[in-house]
Structures are given as structure tokens and as C-alpha cells.
Amino acid sequence: MTKPRVTVLDHGMGNLPSVVKALEAAGADARVSTSIDDHADALCVPGQGVFGRCMSALSRAGLGEQILGWIGDARPYLGICLGMQILFDHSEEGDVVGLGALAGRVTRLTGPVRVPHIGWNTVSRGDGEVYFYFDHSFAVHPDDGGIVKGWCEHGERFAAWIEGDGLTAVQFHPEKSSRDGIALLRDWVARV
Amino acid sequence: MLVKRVIPCLDVDGGRVVKGVRFVELVDAGDPVELAARYDQQGADEVVFLDITASHQNRDPIYDVATRTAERVFVPLTIGGGIGSVEDVHRLLRAGADKVSINSAAVADPGLIERAAGEFGSQAIVIAIDAQRSTTGWNVFVQGGRRDTGRDAIGWACRAAELGAGEILLTSMDADGTTEGYDIALTRRVTAAVDIPVIASGGAGAPDHLADAVDPDLGGADAALAASVFHFGAFSVRAAKEAMAARDLPVRMPAS
């Protein structure tokens, strides 16, 4: 059986070695690229950093439209952290417009808690709770709660994991979440 | 619920772990990557590498260590030691670090915090503070604890947070190496003063010391970091978490 080919998009931000190796450990043939390979089976957009910088990097390279096209065709997409946030309409971080593939907003975490939200937190989904590693200050609030597969709470409840048509996006870092993170990636790769 | 973190730290020099290690079954006990993998198995929530290489060059081995670790160990990796510029931060993050810890350079040029956080986000920027008791409180020391800046440690922690630091790694120079426990008074003062996460460091000698550091009624830190107790096998990461769990503190127990 050939391994599904996953393009890991290099938009200049984030820890790519971890994402690539975690996807490989999950059974994918993962390749870093600064462009979107139309022949790949799936697209992974990771990202740590600042929303506005990520959006500028994508638009400079003309990648925003391509990501929208990929998602519009319901092709397999995995967004991690910023790769999740950029799908939404708007981010409070720097007051920047996102790709708008999904309706909703990205806002700074509020409440009597320490921000950034750094560390392992429980994500609740239908069948129980799992620990994943988070490292962020902003979180997504989709208009349609129906796309949320897993919720997390830190000062406020936010969408930690969303599933759409071909689309998986997570606020946490599966590539940094030890065995449970690799298990999530393995499930995703198996569906690609 | 967000759990309290247990973080093993390794001193790395020229790409090799400096202190002796008793994990006899390891193929290469001096390899930071092997050790990080071992700590992952024990349930470490993160791993910190402190690069103590004296002279930094362009082809510093720490970059290779970051990449090799990121390729094999799927827990967060923080790298500190000798980071002096936004470019250093960029290279380490690209190489495979998730966070970088900046110490002396941030004291010398606080604007570095703002620039690095603006470029990579606060969540990637840890400010390390080495603090020692003074007659009035605690002073910030730099250059590996060799130089007293005369600056108040609590005030510096607040300033670093304002400038965009995502986390404070707070080491008590008085407690460090004593194995008699963390400086709880210092930890408590800093955790009360800032609203970003605080990692307590220095003084761990028993599992309960780590629990004291993160206990909301004591140190109130978000994470406890320790080096030698884990290297020398005095107790395991799991034992530290068990001590926390015994006090009903939230922890992520490793799969046994």
C-alpha cells in the first residue's frame, strides 16, 4: 500500500521538522513545500506565530487562494494552530482578515487565567477526554458550533478541534502531544 | 483542565549532555535526543535544553540537536542559552524548537522581547530570570549568575510580561543545587505579580518539592523544572506527578 502524500506547507513560520516527522510516524509520506502540490493527497498547514504575519506570507506567495480552492474542493486538509485560525473570517490579533473559509472569529482568550495558554489540557469529544498540548493566546469561535468535534476550556470555552467536509483543524499541537497526538494524526492519515 | 507541568532540563555543551547520566540502558547516555525520548516515555510535559556552549558560532551543534529531537520526540522543546537576537530565535524555531528561552540578552536589551514576540508570537518566547536574594528582595543576575544587575527580579518579571514574554522561567540561585526545595517565597511573589505562566526552577530534591512549587497555596507556579534529580535518577517524572496528584493537583499521568 502506498503512503498518502501530504504537502506540509512552509509559509515561513513554525516548527516544520516536528510536523513532518509526526506525520511520517502516523504513516504519511510528508514533504515540506513552499507551494501547494496539486498531485498530493492532502495538505497540512501548520503554524505558530502571529496571525497577521502568517496571512501576509500566504498572500504574498498567492497561497491563500490556493488553500481556499483546496478546501472548496473538499480535499483533505489539516490545519494546526495558525493553520486553523487563518480559515476564519477575522482575527482580533492585529485586527486582520482571514481566509473566510469558515464563518467565525478568532479572539484573545479571556477570563481569570494565565495567557498564553501553555501546556496540556483536556479536549472533550463525544467519547471522552484526551490531553493535547496547547501553546496559544488566541482561539477560534465558529458561528456554526456543529463543526466542533472537540472543546477545550481555559478561562472560556473554545473550539479546539473542528471537522468539516474533508477538513480537520486543531488549535493544539498533535505533533507535540506524544502518543495521543500521533494517534490523532494516524486517524487523519488513514482517512486521507 | 490545564495540568501542572513537570519539565526535565538538560545542560548541553557542544551538542552533548554535560552531566553524567545513570540511564544505563541508553545506547548513548550523552545524546540529548536519547534522553529527551526517555523523558517523553516517563511522561515529561516538555523538555528544556540549556546550551552552555561557551563560544557560539554559525554552525552551532545546538541547531542539529533541536532538529534531531524534533524529529524523534513528540513533546514540546524549549532551547535556551546564548540567544542574543531575533535571528537566533528564528533559526532555533526553524530548526525544531517550539520555544526559546532568553536571559542576559533580554536584560541588556529589553526591546528584544518585544521584537521577538512581535515576530513569532508571545507563546514562543520564554524569559529566563536568575534571581538571588538581596537585602530588600531578589536581584536579577546575568551571564550565568556571575553578574548582579541590581535589578529587582519581581519588577523585571512584570516588565518582561508587558513587553510580550509568553512565559517566565524563574530560577532561584539560592535554592539551585541545594536539593532542599524551590524558593517558594520568590516563586509566589512572581506568580502573583504576572499573568503569564511561570516555570519554577532550582532546588528540587524530592517529588514533594515540585508539588510545592506548583501548589496554588504555596509557589503557585504552572510548571516545575528540574535537572539533576531526573538525570541521576533520584526520582522519576512520574514520581513528581504522583506527588502532585496526591494533593489533587491536575496532572497528565503517563501511560504505564
Interface residues (C-beta under 8 A of the other chain):
Chain A: M13 G14 N15 L16 P17 S18 V20 K21 A22 A25 Q48 G49 V50 R53 V113 R114 V115 P116 H117 I118 G119 W120 N121 T122 Y131 Y133 F134 D135 H136 S137 E153 H154 H173 E175 K176 S177 S178 R179 G181 I182
Chain B: M1 L2 V3 R5 D40 D45 T67 A70 E71 R72 F74 V75 P76 L93 R94 A95 G96 A97 D98 K99 G118 E119 F120 G121 S122 Q123 A124 G166 E167 D195 I196 P197 D222 A223 R252 A255
